Amino acid sequence: MDADDHSGSRPTASAGSDASLDAGGSTDILHHPKVVLVTGACRFLGGYLTARLAQNPLIDHVIAVDAVAPSKDLLRRMGRAEFVRADIRNPFIAKVIRNGNVDTVVHAAAASYTPRSGGRAALKELNVMGAMQLFAACQKAPTVRRVIFKSTSEVYGSSPRDPVMFTEDSSARRPPGEGFARDCIDIEGYVRGLGRRRPDIAVTILRLANMIGPAMDTAMSRYLAGPVVPTAFGHDARLQLLHEQDALGALERATVAGRAGTFNIGAPGVIMMSQAIRRAGRVRLPVPREALSVIDSLRRAASHSELDREQLNYLSYGRVMDTTRMANDLVYIPKWSTMEAFDDYVSGRGLTPIIDPRWVGSVESHAVAAAQRWGRARA
């Protein structure tokens, strides 16, 4: 899969610069990492982040870690990075960190999809137990000074009582009790614990909005790719998205900047679910909310995809985050807006309208005209 090299960060504070401006306008010298270890290196974000970091001449060494071997194409893209095949649930990861004199760890291995074998229990073990072992290894390694965790906006949940925008200090009105969101809440707790036990380690948590783009395969991209898109009757979710390249840019910026804290990462603007379906040329099928899970079960049987309860809530109510801290403190501005990111997904995937938009427009115009005539007749 090809990915365009769009960093998205401000020219005055790009990933390759030596200084940036904080929120107060003072100059802050960036101390670039020397040895970076990236987990989940055979997945989209981990693999392409490894490739970007390997191209940075200010970084001496990049170690890519995954439990599976990379493809030849991905290995080529990684360039001078060293690939180590290792399961982060195994104590061997501590030896990799110690022997490599790693000073920065980027944990991008948390997965949102359920493995074919083992189901939800296997996914939780991969995510939570792997993070615990990794952070324990970081705690014991005296060279480690930065830990970046790729989290998700799903930790905020989705409900009809949500605020207009979630800030980093907000909490879910109804905390997620299962799935990837629950795993990330637990992992965030573990990485904060690492920061308390090792105050010399700068801990950065990036809560990424739902990602979309032409190359990345996500539950959202699969959901909107079908010819008919079921939606919850009476609901029109507000969606804040993040282009796949902006997600990479934010991870790269956090790795180089070393800014401790929690940051919401999302594109400016929102798109309504009904808008997204129209722009993708799909057919919207409103159904009772209780039927969404049943329909998804039928879709899952054919496509091996899955939407858990939290994702179904998101499709009903949506979610929008305040990204002020991302812009002011992390000094990162996404290149794509939510609408632009979605349109790039549509064009990149080659989605063609199921129904001719001109026919839809004609039907809508006739319906509006008929309603106006009916209203005048009643008056």
C-alpha positions, 0 to 999 in steps of 0.5 A: 500500500502506498502512502503519500508523505504529508506530515501536516505539521506547521512549517515553523514546528515541523518534525525535522526542525530543532525548535518549536513554539509552545502555547506561550510563545517561548522557544523550546529546543527539541531533543531528538530521540537517538534510538526509537523502538516501534511496536506493531511495525507490521500494521499500517501506522506502525510500519509507515511510522517506522519508515518515516523515522528511519528517514530522519537523519537526526535519529541514530537507530530505529527498531521495528518490533512485531510478532509477525514478519513484514512483507518484502515491500514493507521491509523495503520501506523500513529502510535502515530500520532494524526489524526484530520479530518478537511478541511484546507479551514475552519478557524478551522485549525487555532484552531488546530494549536494554541491548538496543539502548532504546530511549523512546518507545512508541506503542502502536500495537494495540489492535481493534479487530478480533483475531479469527482464533480466540475471539475477544479474549485473545484480543484483550490478552494481545492488547492489555497483557502486551502493554503491561509487559512492554511498560514493565520493560520500559520501567526497568530500562534506565535509557528509556526517556519517552513513551508514546501510546497510540490510543483512541477517541473511543475511550470517551464513548458515545451517548445522547448525553455527550458534550458538544466536544470532549476535552482531554479532561472529559470522561465518558458519560457511560464508560465503555465496558468492552472492546478496543475502547475498554482495552485502551482505557486500561492501557492508558492507566498502565502507562500513566502508572509508568510515568508515576513510577518513573517521573524521568520518563515523558509519557505521551498519550494520543487519542486518535479520532476515527481514521479514514483514508484510501489505504487504511482498512478500518471498521468505518471504511468497511461500513461505508463501502457497502452499497446499502448503509444501515443507520439508526432510525431518528439519529444522524451522528456527528463524525470527526475523522482523521486522515491516515496520513495526519495520524502518521504525522501526529505520531511522528510529531509526538515521537520527535517533540517529546511533549508529555501529556494527553492529546486529542488528535482529530481533523477540524470540522465534522460531517454528518452520517447522512452527508457521508453516505450521500458523498460516498454514493451509498444508499441509506437504510434507516432501521430501528437501533436495536436492529443494527446489531442484527444487520451487522451480524449478517454483514460480518458473516460475509465479510469477517468484519465486526462492530462492537457495542461501542462502535454501534453507539458511535454510528448512532450518536457520533463523537467530536473532540476539542483539539486545542491542546494538539494545536497549542502544546503539541504544535500539530495541525492536520493537513486534511479537514474531516470533509477533505479526509472523507472525500479522499477516502471516497476517491481513493477507494474508487467508490461510485454512486449506487444511484445516479445523484442527478436522479436523487436530486430530481426526486428530492426537488419534486418531493419538495415542490409537492410538499410546497404545493400541499402546504399552499393548498392547506393554507 
